[in-house]
Amino acid sequence: MAEQSAKRPASLQVYLEEEAQSATKHEFWDGEIIAMAGGSPAHNKIANSVGTAIDSALDKNHKDCAVFSSDQQVYIPKYNRCVYPDCTVVCGEEELSGNTMLLNPLLIIEVLSESTKQYDSTDKFEAYRSIPSFKEYVLVWQTIPKVQSWYKEDDQLWRISSAFGLDKTLPLYSLGCELALIDIYKRVKSLGEQDHPQAF
């Protein structure tokens, strides 16, 4: 997720109208428009590589699924929030609100930064969990080769998986495939090689 900056009040309709004309991206948080700063080069490379790797895996197993980049809005009705995940996967027909906002993501991936990792792993994850179609959440670190996921086995149980190291893979249970960390980080030249870090 890219960093956020200035906020200002507005309705969802005003937000959608302005966003359609805007050269930069904004999120909508229940009555407030939040300007988003751009991600770092490493963030953008990783997000692009994640989408490409998943798209390749889908060609083999799930031809009815589609991968969306960080330009795709996702709407969270319970929280009246419109956000831009770094990568989103939908299987089956897309459900839209306002012709632009996805309502039925299956898998969501966020690339962490120092300023957003706490929000991405707590409040944002809580909001995503209110979406009925949402089954799996993946967080990707920028500066070290680490990926962590939560897969919804039932309403009260989420399975946690993690992988650390360029020789590791992470299972994507919602899609029945694996994500190789070497594919995620292949465009990033400066990764830390320290011992396995704490979760957050």
Secondary structure, DSSP 8 states (H G I E B T S, - for coil): ---EEEEEE--HHHHHHHHHH-SS-EEEESSEEEEE----HHHHHHHHHHHHHHHHHHHHH-TTEEEE-TT--EEEGGGTEEE--SEEEEESS--EETTTEE---SEEEEE--TTTHHHHHTHHHHHHTTSTT--EEEEE-SSSSEEEEEEEEETTEEEEEEEESTT-EEEETTTTEEEEHHHHSTT-------S-----
